[in-house]
Amino acid sequence: MPLETVTTIADLRRRLLEPRLAGRSIGLVPTMGYLHRGHATLVDRAREGNDVVVVTVFVNPLQFGPNEDYARYPRDLDADRKLLAEHGADIVFAPSVEEMYPRPVATHIEVEGLSARLEGERRPGHFRGVATVVGKLFNLVQPTRAYFGEKDYQQLQVIRRMVADLSFPLEIVGVPTVRDVDGVALSSRNVYLSPAERAAAPVLSRSLAAAAEAIAAGTVDPLDIEAIIRSTLAAEPLAEPDLVAIAAADTLDSIDPEAPPPAIALMIAVRIGRTRLIDQRVVAVS
């Protein structure tokens, strides 16, 4: 079946009515477009597990702060459509901002506590914007399963909590981070990097690997783990750490070294030039 492009909510609902009534499973992959191999992996997982695959391409203004890169966020729907067709998606929903938000949004979804810490402290309102648009997409598509990359680990945990709290009848599937050959996590924002900045970017994954090695050797004190990450990042002159977070993987709570959790989440955000890159790693505690 050729890829079908839908731009209105009414057409999306009309297109999904028949498969839903027939009891066919629907897989949803929400994206902001400018798709790469990481997104393709999400689509592949959705294709393997569902009868119908819907991919949304929407740069959501609600999750961008006033000084962030909403206006210049990369967009290329033609290239996105080509990739999605190659990976077997059935529908791409690519609405305008006016279609999604015909008037100023007065109703928001906010996962209290979880949205305010870590990345939420640096980007106030970000996770509220994410939860609101994802909740709306869940309402529109009514998927059986929805697929999210683990690179945005706090986002994944926020969405999981929202789904549990609001009893959305779907399964959230986290998909491991897809990396380039040098370890750099694939991201649409990588296009912003100059050649020198791109050459510096592997320091993020190196710092996480060093911390994971220390945890495997028995280090569980978050201050020690943070020091390892920061010392590795400090060796790269172009890297400016913005967030280094060590937390319990399931709750994102602080870690007590005397009673460590079964797994530790390492989450970092690093500015390289003007570009803010994020990366993560979840490490089992032995």
Phi and psi in degrees as a GROMACS rama.xvg file:
@    title "Ramachandran Plot"
@    xaxis  label "Phi"
@    yaxis  label "Psi"
@TYPE xy
-67.4705  152.501  PRO-2
-63.7562  134.083  LEU-3
-110.408  130.401  GLU-4
-98.7759  127.82  THR-5
-123.916  135.539  VAL-6
-120.331  -7.36425  THR-7
-121.16  151.968  THR-8
-62.9189  -41.2317  ILE-9
-61.5573  -43.7019  ALA-10
-68.1553  -36.2086  ASP-11
-62.3622  -48.4812  LEU-12
-62.8533  -39.5697  ARG-13
-63.8369  -42.1202  ARG-14
-67.9893  -31.1962  ARG-15
-92.2411  -7.68493  LEU-16
-62.2879  -47.1201  LEU-17
-63.3107  -52.1135  GLU-18
-61.8115  -33.1948  PRO-19
-67.0565  -45.5095  ARG-20
-65.7575  -26.9791  LEU-21
-82.4716  -2.11398  ALA-22
78.2018  19.18  GLY-23
-80.2829  144.776  ARG-24
-78.0572  144.705  SER-25
-122.716  124.702  ILE-26
-103.94  134.085  GLY-27
-117.661  133.239  LEU-28
-122.607  99.4714  VAL-29
-78.6175  131.46  PRO-30
-140.837  167.354  THR-31
-105.592  15.2323  MET-32
82.0589  -167.293  GLY-33
50.9243  57.5817  TYR-34
-72.7926  149.313  LEU-35
-137.234  -170.604  HIS-36
-61.4575  -29.6063  ARG-37
-63.8631  -44.739  GLY-38
-63.6421  -39.4653  HIS-39
-60.2814  -35.1233  ALA-40
-64.5549  -39.4827  THR-41
-62.1636  -43.5715  LEU-42
-63.9741  -41.3529  VAL-43
-59.9629  -43.8545  ASP-44
-62.9909  -41.5619  ARG-45
-64.5083  -39.0722  ALA-46
-65.1826  -37.7751  ARG-47
-66.2017  -30.3644  GLU-48
-110.548  3.51579  GLY-49
-143.129  157.565  ASN-50
-78.3165  -35.0499  ASP-51
-127.782  135.427  VAL-52
-118.142  121.92  VAL-53
-113.138  128.636  VAL-54
-116.588  129.776  VAL-55
-101.309  138.423  THR-56
-122.463  104.12  VAL-57
-154.777  117.194  PHE-58
-82.9325  106.696  VAL-59
-85.8521  109.318  ASN-60
-65.4274  -22.0799  PRO-61
-65.4677  -22.0225  LEU-62
-99.9327  6.13023  GLN-63
-104.284  136.017  PHE-64
-79.4183  170.606  GLY-65
-63.422  -25.0983  PRO-66
-109.908  19.3913  ASN-67
-97.5109  -171.826  GLU-68
-100.243  34.8729  ASP-69
-57.7207  -48.5544  TYR-70
-64.606  -34.7019  ALA-71
-102.436  6.07172  ARG-72
-57.8677  132.077  TYR-73
-65.0294  139.627  PRO-74
-137.484  135.48  ARG-75
-161.541  81.3372  ASP-76
-65.1021  -33.9647  LEU-77
-62.3472  -45.6336  ASP-78
-65.5855  -37.878  ALA-79
-60.7698  -45.0842  ASP-80
-61.8117  -39.4024  ARG-81
-62.3898  -47.2533  LYS-82
-62.369  -43.0155  LEU-83
-66.2169  -37.7081  LEU-84
-64.0913  -39.9304  ALA-85
-65.4089  -27.4985  GLU-86
-104.165  11.6714  HIS-87
82.7397  19.0456  GLY-88
-67.0652  149.692  ALA-89
-95.0664  -40.2901  ASP-90
-136.193  134.872  ILE-91
-112.939  123.125  VAL-92
-100.058  111.764  PHE-93
-126.024  74.7007  ALA-94
-80.1873  161.279  PRO-95
-80.6066  166.725  SER-96
-61.8115  -39.1863  VAL-97
-64.9795  -32.4343  GLU-98
-70.3389  -42.3103  GLU-99
-75.418  -38.0188  MET-100
-130.674  77.1593  TYR-101
-66.8189  -16.404  PRO-102
-145.724  164.107  ARG-103
-52.6483  135.675  PRO-104
-75.4763  122.937  VAL-105
-106.634  -10.3599  ALA-106
-116.497  123.318  THR-107
-127.259  156.152  HIS-108
-109.738  127.325  ILE-109
-135.011  123.249  GLU-110
-87.7036  100.314  VAL-111
-64.014  149.578  GLU-112
79.9528  -67.7876  GLY-113
-62.2266  -33.2524  LEU-114
-81.0485  -17.3296  SER-115
-92.568  -18.2889  ALA-116
-94.4278  170.586  ARG-117
53.8038  -115.726  LEU-118
-60.6044  -31.6028  GLU-119
-63.7177  -28.5969  GLY-120
-69.0922  -36.7099  GLU-121
-77.5826  -29.8827  ARG-122
-128.253  74.6005  ARG-123
-56.7574  132.613  PRO-124
85.5833  -10.1065  GLY-125
-60.3002  -52.4533  HIS-126
-71.8686  -25.7696  PHE-127
-63.0411  -43.1545  ARG-128
-64.3727  -39.7104  GLY-129
-64.1408  -50.2015  VAL-130
-61.8166  -38.1514  ALA-131
-65.1728  -47.5395  THR-132
-71.1996  -37.5033  VAL-133
-68.0244  -40.4046  VAL-134
-59.9948  -39.4924  GLY-135
-66.3311  -41.8237  LYS-136
-64.899  -38.2454  LEU-137
-61.3772  -39.5946  PHE-138
-65.8546  -39.9061  ASN-139
-72.5473  -45.1738  LEU-140
-88.3557  -32.2882  VAL-141
50.1347  59.1542  GLN-142
-75.6181  160.034  PRO-143
-79.072  -39.118  THR-144
-141.91  148.405  ARG-145
-129.091  143.291  ALA-146
-118.473  129.548  TYR-147
-136.192  143.899  PHE-148
-75.8478  143.975  GLY-149
-75.411  -10.943  GLU-150
-57.9702  -41.4992  LYS-151
-88.0061  70.1523  ASP-152
-67.1233  -42.8337  TYR-153
-65.1501  -38.9187  GLN-154
-57.7307  -44.8332  GLN-155
-59.6054  -42.4086  LEU-156
-69.1747  -36.2569  GLN-157
-61.8932  -44.6576  VAL-158
-66.9207  -40.5046  ILE-159
-60.427  -42.739  ARG-160
-67.1493  -40.5525  ARG-161
-59.6422  -45.2443  MET-162
-62.4296  -41.6378  VAL-163
-67.5479  -46.0514  ALA-164
-66.6707  -37.1803  ASP-165
-98.0428  4.47785  LEU-166
56.5926  40.9552  SER-167
-64.5301  131.127  PHE-168
-84.8831  65.8992  PRO-169
-150.714  164.464  LEU-170
-102.769  132.278  GLU-171
-95.2419  124.826  ILE-172
-112.054  116.438  VAL-173
-88.4486  134.339  GLY-174
-116.968  130.048  VAL-175
-55.0726  149.408  PRO-176
-59.9009  133.654  THR-177
-95.8093  132.613  VAL-178
-122.074  155.62  ARG-179
-75.1195  173.876  ASP-180
-62.5897  -25.3949  VAL-181
-94.1015  10.1844  ASP-182
94.7966  -8.50797  GLY-183
-69.391  128.452  VAL-184
-65.5571  131.476  ALA-185
-67.0351  136.386  LEU-186
-154.453  144.14  SER-187
-61.4563  -28.2421  SER-188
-75.1317  -10.1901  ARG-189
-61.6078  -21.7569  ASN-190
-64.3647  -22.7837  VAL-191
-70.385  -21.5114  TYR-192
-74.7784  136.525  LEU-193
-73.4887  166.422  SER-194
-54.2668  -41.3901  PRO-195
-67.1824  -39.1241  ALA-196
-68.8287  -38.5186  GLU-197
-64.0784  -35.8396  ARG-198
-67.4287  -25.2945  ALA-199
-84.6209  -20.3469  ALA-200
-61.2312  -29.33  ALA-201
-61.8631  -11.2025  PRO-202
-62.4629  -27.0188  VAL-203
-62.6091  -52.2141  LEU-204
-68.5498  -32.0471  SER-205
-63.8739  -40.8607  ARG-206
-65.7561  -38.3966  SER-207
-69.4572  -37.2528  LEU-208
-64.7369  -39.4157  ALA-209
-63.6869  -41.2996  ALA-210
-67.6621  -40.8948  ALA-211
-62.4578  -38.4707  ALA-212
-63.3124  -40.436  GLU-213
-66.4682  -40.4634  ALA-214
-63.3529  -41.7731  ILE-215
-62.1464  -28.2053  ALA-216
-86.3358  -0.414542  ALA-217
114.135  -0.876348  GLY-218
-78.0541  122.218  THR-219
-128.703  -4.30045  VAL-220
-72.3535  121.149  ASP-221
-61.2895  -30.1869  PRO-222
-67.2404  -38.8816  LEU-223
-67.4006  -41.2965  ASP-224
-65.022  -43.4254  ILE-225
-60.8686  -40.3762  GLU-226
-62.2172  -37.1111  ALA-227
-65.0382  -45.0423  ILE-228
-63.0179  -47.2682  ILE-229
-65.7746  -37.1249  ARG-230
-67.0601  -35.7568  SER-231
-68.0557  -43.3893  THR-232
-64.592  -34.936  LEU-233
-64.8291  -21.2631  ALA-234
-73.8777  -11.1143  ALA-235
-107.911  110.858  GLU-236
-59.9405  -28.383  PRO-237
-83.1367  -8.69066  LEU-238
-92.9824  125.013  ALA-239
-121.621  102.835  GLU-240
-62.9898  135.379  PRO-241
-111.079  -31.3374  ASP-242
-148.038  128.165  LEU-243
-130.136  108.207  VAL-244
-122.923  134.469  ALA-245
-124.536  121.395  ILE-246
-149.674  164.248  ALA-247
-62.3872  131.578  ALA-248
-64.6323  -34.0665  ALA-249
-84.1343  -31.5252  ASP-250
-114.94  -16.7189  THR-251
63.158  21.8844  LEU-252
-75.8304  161.967  ASP-253
-62.9533  156.581  SER-254
-102.715  131.953  ILE-255
-95.3476  114.482  ASP-256
-59.2076  -24.047  PRO-257
-78.8344  -18.9544  GLU-258
-142.011  68.4423  ALA-259
-66.3478  152.663  PRO-260
-75.7807  169.565  PRO-261
-63.2194  -28.0554  PRO-262
-146.72  146.454  ALA-263
-114.055  132.93  ILE-264
-96.4778  127.713  ALA-265
-106.873  121.845  LEU-266
-132.059  127.371  MET-267
-133.036  150.867  ILE-268
-131.242  128.569  ALA-269
-134.471  131.285  VAL-270
-88.337  127.694  ARG-271
-123.046  106.823  ILE-272
67.8141  -130.778  GLY-273
-90.3819  -2.55444  ARG-274
-99.7005  129.982  THR-275
-99.4385  113.519  ARG-276
-104.915  146.842  LEU-277
-121.524  156.398  ILE-278
-156.223  165.605  ASP-279
-156.125  163.384  GLN-280
-156.498  136.224  ARG-281
-108.277  126.415  VAL-282
-122.685  126.462  VAL-283
-70.2534  142.562  ALA-284
-95.8277  122.243  VAL-285
